[in-house]
Amino acid sequence: MCESYLIMFPSTASLEPSGSTSSNPQDHSHPPLTRTRIPRHRQRFSFKERQGKLAHEPPSKAKQLVWKPPKKVPESPDDTSTSSTKKDSKKKDAKAKKTQGKTSSDEGPKSNAEKGKQSLIRSLGWHHPISSLEVGTLKTNVEQALIDRPDLQLEVINCINEGSALAVDIKKKAQRLIGAFLEMLQIRMKAAEESKRQELRKAGKTMLESERLEARRDAVTVDERDTLDYLCGRIEPLTNKCDDADADGDDIQENSGDLDAEGKDNKHFLFLRSFLTYLYSRNLPDKNSKIGKSVNTFINILVGLQLFDICRNRSELNETMLFTATYLVRSVAGQLSVELKKMYNNGSHLLHDQVKNLKDKGRIEAHIDIRIQENISAAENYLALNELIPNSWRLAPVTSSKQPFVTFSERELAAFFWKRPLLKQRLIELALLDEDITTLTSIKDLEDWIGGREPGVIIKHFISDIDPVGLSNRQKRKAGHRGAISLISLDQIRDHLKLLEETKPKDYHQGGYIPQGSIRTDGFLVQVLTFKLRERQDARFKRLAEEDMPSRITTTVAGTNSFLQEIRNVIRSEQDIRELWPGKDVDRMKILTLDGGQACVVGAFAHLPNGLDGKEKAEEGSSMDGIVTTNQETTSPASQWATTLNPVPASASTFTSAQPPVTDSLVTLSKPAFYNLAVKQKAVYQPTFRFRRWLESQKMTTLQGEEDDSIAYIETHLPPLRGQGASVVEYVRELEQVEQRLKKFYSGDDHRYQRHHWDMRRARQAEYQAIAESLLGIVGGSLGRRVEDNKSTDPILIGVGLGQFSSKSRLSSLHSTFLSYFVQKARSLGYVVVGLNEYYTSKKCPRCTHFVAQVTLRTFYCFHCQIFHHRDVMAAENMCKIALGHLVRHERPDYLQPVNADGTYPWKASSDEGSSTTSSSVAISSTSADRAPGRRKRTMTASSQDQGRRGKSTRA
């Protein structure tokens, strides 16, 4: 018995034909799905069952899809080896080379035994990726970590909250000063350009484009241009645009760890850190250093423009700072450096593309020079291009009133705690527990003690009880990320690094997480930065020889979310199949294919040669929730697959409503029962809708006893930051008057907004888990066990469509986020996941290979089979035929191949060199147009024979 099972997201209850009967829901109840209990949100899944008709009545009106010769030969799927673009690959290679050069120069010939804590952490970052593990709320974690010291809990919470809020306030102040500075420069450059034009006009001359650009350049002084170079640098060539998105992120990324040498060669980061330090402490930097001199120059420029007051009173001079300035601003300085680079360097390239399109359309004068100038700063290029577009962009990055995440390392946290008497005493008590420590009197002694302890020691004793002791395996799993993190000593880290040097990536089998020694927090949630030991960077970036690399399909050493190879680049021969599933019976292969959609989260089709297994197995006559079954005659596996690939030979004539339908041997089999699992995008979005409704109601509410305006009124009446009439100075002036109200609403002491937002994210994650659990359950799997632990030993192949599209509605499409989540989960559990090219999978009927007719946006009708299809489910079924084709014949089915006007298959010609042309060609004519997949043309047809043909196409 060979059965094909189909699971549909969302329910196609709206497609149910008239006259269908529904079974008694009491006889076919579905057991509740195992899912995380999330408060305030109910489950959004409804299980329905209906009996489908043998043949559906044709619709009264539909758009018939027909073949049309492609104007351009479609790109061969050989070039679609990964879901990432070539641009992303170049970026990753550039990052790998940059990190490799930096590491080799920093570490030199030092051995692991000679390295200190910072060098060991840097080496771990070279070998393993960094992962942020969310461990819950800050309050709950601190209470658990200091359960024996309740007197210290509130002190730690207040210290971290004050530090993160203060760091963000300093960053906001710097953003506003930079924005106001650029606005003044823009006004001055416009005035200089207009003055030059008036001067030439009086002389009876017309200003040339070169003179206009020269007037704008002369309006900026040498000191101001040097400051702009320190803020964002010069523009990079267009050829390197794909490499600069995260270039500085490797040096000064805001979640980087306990590294004092961080960004030591990055002048942008050092300049911003020095400037932010001044904004907090009001102590002018050292004028003897190059960076300090530049910061002093920038401060004097701001004072000269009346944007800043440098004066300090005596009380401020005698004030003791609660935080060490350089430690406080390190994280936000890295964030600001990345924001400025992305906005001005990358933004200049984006603006150039937009301006070029406007010039090509004639909306910008032809003599205007829109080229990016390399002899001026990136900010000046950004300002010049920004003036040419109708709806100008904002002049500087502006952080919203919502509290963002800030990173603090262990040394920074220890320095903060040292200035508080109770926490200082706790630090001394912990340090004196070591036999090597006899006294601890200064912050220098504290840093030396931290430098000799395992990474994460301060986090465990003050913030989060990571690596809990005395727990069983079940209790550790219940502890979540806290139980997955392991604290290891420096000697154990050295042993691990030695293991990495001696072990090839293909022979590497390690797992777990090691703390990096840093946390990320927004005052409400806390995340622990860790090294993911399961993955290796040398395998991800291919630093070693190819024979030492592991398989990217069967292992996760190279990562789970970076590569999704197309199936024809994975399965080329029988040897590839034996290597992917060693010792498995390939005739018992289970195939699950997924096609993402906008209104439909995902459409899936499962091919199960031996029926359902495991917890989803059902007795005859009982319901199988979310599944459509199609029974076929019992034959050998090879003949089963051959029949499935080409279920019905294509007819020689195009079917129209005036012709009788062709009888399909598959349709004459027993009536299939349709079981639908209703998971619409709107259902998955219910937590988001609930959060938005709550947020809108809270914004419209004025607190009792307050006569001020509501939050909604305040936000809508702030001056614009972009478009006509935008002004950073006016925006800052108005914002400072209402900033405390906004800060209290978004990040107050009660954390109402942050709590509801976190609850919404957890609820959506639970929806994803429920969908993924149902999908894996079809092939006998589960999110709670690896593939080798399944009851069934049958091989499993999961195919994911590689098509990409953007959402045009107010709601962002969930297909990409869910498929990314599902692919990572499936690969981490050991499933073989490949990509499938979606060429024409949504245009051909998988049962008869004819073109279908479109009834609605997501509904199609096949006049040959006389049945309705859901678009995404039909695409998933066609993709299942593609997977079967590569398993059986190692090629794509013919009816899903593109066809040229001369009848040749371009993809076959590229893969089968030397084969005769006649073997890869078909006769294309107006009478057999539905047989050849290519670009389609839609024409209006009527299904009733007495209505005749509407809008008949005159082209093939």
Salt bridges, closest charged atoms under 4 A:
GLU49 OE1 - HIS28 ND1 3.92
ASP78 OD1 - ARG568 NE 3.04
ASP106 OD1 - LYS264 NZ 3.78
GLU107 OE1 - LYS115 NZ 3.48
GLU134 OE1 - ARG761 NH2 3.32
GLU143 OE2 - LYS139 NZ 2.63
ASP151 OD2 - ARG149 NH2 3.22
GLU162 OE1 - ARG420 NH2 3.29
ASP169 OD2 - LYS743 NZ 3.24
GLU193 OE2 - ARG197 NH2 3.25
GLU193 OE2 - ARG212 NH1 3.65
GLU193 OE1 - ARG216 NH1 3.11
GLU194 OE1 - ARG197 NH1 3.09
GLU209 OE2 - ARG212 NH2 2.59
GLU224 OE1 - ARG188 NH1 2.73
ASP229 OD1 - ARG234 NE 2.83
GLU236 OE2 - LYS341 NZ 3.11
ASP246 OD1 - LYS342 NZ 3.86
ASP248 OD1 - LYS98 NZ 3.76
ASP251 OD2 - LYS98 NZ 3.60
ASP251 OD1 - LYS102 NZ 3.21
GLU254 OE2 - ARG520 NH2 3.18
ASP260 OD2 - ARG411 NH1 2.79
GLU262 OE1 - ARG330 NH1 3.36
GLU339 OE2 - LYS171 NZ 2.78
ASP353 OD2 - LYS241 NZ 3.52
ASP353 OD1 - HIS352 ND1 3.77
ASP360 OD2 - LYS356 NZ 3.50
GLU365 OE1 - HIS367 NE2 3.13
ASP369 OD1 - ARG371 NE 3.04
GLU380 OE1 - ARG225 NH2 2.78
GLU387 OE2 - ARG216 NH2 3.10
GLU410 OE1 - LYS117 NZ 3.31
GLU412 OE2 - ARG330 NE 2.63
GLU429 OE1 - ARG149 NH1 3.59
ASP434 OD2 - ARG453 NH1 3.34
ASP448 OD2 - LYS444 NZ 3.15
GLU454 OE2 - ARG453 NH2 3.12
ASP465 OD1 - LYS460 NZ 2.97
ASP491 OD1 - ARG494 NH1 2.83
GLU535 OE2 - LYS532 NZ 3.04
ASP538 OD2 - ARG536 NH2 2.65
ASP548 OD1 - LYS504 NZ 3.42
GLU574 OE2 - HIS890 NE2 3.38
ASP613 OD2 - LYS590 NZ 2.26
ASP625 OD2 - HIS30 NE2 3.06
GLU706 OE1 - ARG741 NE 3.84
ASP708 OD2 - ARG741 NH1 3.60
GLU715 OE1 - LYS699 NZ 3.07
GLU730 OE2 - ARG733 NH1 2.75
GLU739 OE2 - ARG176 NH2 2.83
ASP750 OD2 - ARG752 NE 3.41
ASP759 OD2 - ARG40 NH1 3.70
ASP759 OD2 - HIS41 NE2 3.27
ASP759 OD1 - ARG762 NH2 3.63
GLU767 OE2 - ARG35 NH1 3.94
GLU773 OE2 - LYS615 NZ 2.73
GLU788 OE2 - ARG786 NE 2.65
ASP794 OD1 - ARG588 NE 2.52
ASP872 OD2 - ARG858 NH2 3.07
GLU891 OE2 - ARG889 NE 3.67
ASP894 OD1 - LYS908 NZ 2.88
ASP930 OD2 - HIS850 NE2 3.17
